[in-house]
Amino acid sequence: MADTWRSPNRGPGPDGTRHAGPGSAGRYNVTFAMLAGIRARSFWALAASILAVAVPAGADLRISDLDVFLNDHELTVNVAVLGTIGPASQEGIQSGIPTHLRYTVELWQYNPYWRDSRLLSRVVERQLAYNVVTKEYKVTTLKGETRAPHVTRDLRDAQRVLSEVRGLKLTPASAVDKTEVIYVRVRAESALNGDNSFVSRMAGTAEQAMRQSDYRTLQRVQ
């Protein structure tokens, strides 16, 4: 039975050798390889262009500070974020559309011989809303902490309260092996009206940033 991926060769030529026909496997495989290479290059070029468009030039959300320490025998984290309100979100906020800032704080254990282990994860989410009638900004907690709303007429003051997490307790120190190497990883996500999608990131109304602390043990922290 003939191989469906290969075409039969012609009979021997005048010099006694066999020549591949127009539909031979050799020519077919070369053509197939060329098409595969073209498709692969086109795919990666398209993917690169999509990624370039998905990250707006004005995106400037970044985690400026990340501190991990012991406080009253609790493993505690301080985080500060800059650029919580991007240029594309300014108009929406002034129109009364709230912006959300979510912190995902993870405690990891370093493993030199295998994948690192995530020990725990905490999420803190806040909302900044502007009242067009009273001309006041209000920062409230949506998840992960208990605190009174902060009301101010100063946008910078509202941004400061929105973008700083102080004394976030992750876990008691007794729950972590003091000899193990640990680190903290933080992901910050800012999104107008809480919409952190591919489309909103392309429009510049949603941004995200990540930062990881140094490796350490509890003995070094003390």
Stockholm file with secondary structure:
# STOCKHOLM 1.0

chainA/1-222         MADTWRSPNRGPGPDGTRHAGPGSAGRYNVTFAMLAGIRARSFWALAASILAVAVPAGADLRISDLDVFLNDHELTVNVAVLGTIGPASQEGIQSGIPTHLRYTVELWQYNPYWRDSRLLSRVVERQLAYNVVTKEYKVTTLKGETRAPHVTRDLRDAQRVLSEVRGLKLTPASAVDKTEVIYVRVRAESALNGDNSFVSRMAGTAEQAMRQSDYRTLQRVQ
#=GR chainA/1-222 SS CCCTTSCCCCCBCTTSCBCCCTTCHHHHHHHHHHHHHHHHHHHHHHHHHHHHHHSCTTCCCEEEEEEEEEETTEEEEEEEEECCSCHHHHHHHHTTCCEEEEEEEEEEECCSSSCCEEEEEEEEEEEEEEETTTTEEEEEEEESCCCCCEEESCHHHHHHHHHEEEEEEEEEGGGSCTTSCEEEEEEEEEEETTCCSHHHHHHTSEEEEEEECCCBCHHHHC
#=GC SS_cons         CCCTTSCCCCCBCTTSCBCCCTTCHHHHHHHHHHHHHHHHHHHHHHHHHHHHHHSCTTCCCEEEEEEEEEETTEEEEEEEEECCSCHHHHHHHHTTCCEEEEEEEEEEECCSSSCCEEEEEEEEEEEEEEETTTTEEEEEEEESCCCCCEEESCHHHHHHHHHEEEEEEEEEGGGSCTTSCEEEEEEEEEEETTCCSHHHHHHTSEEEEEEECCCBCHHHHC
//
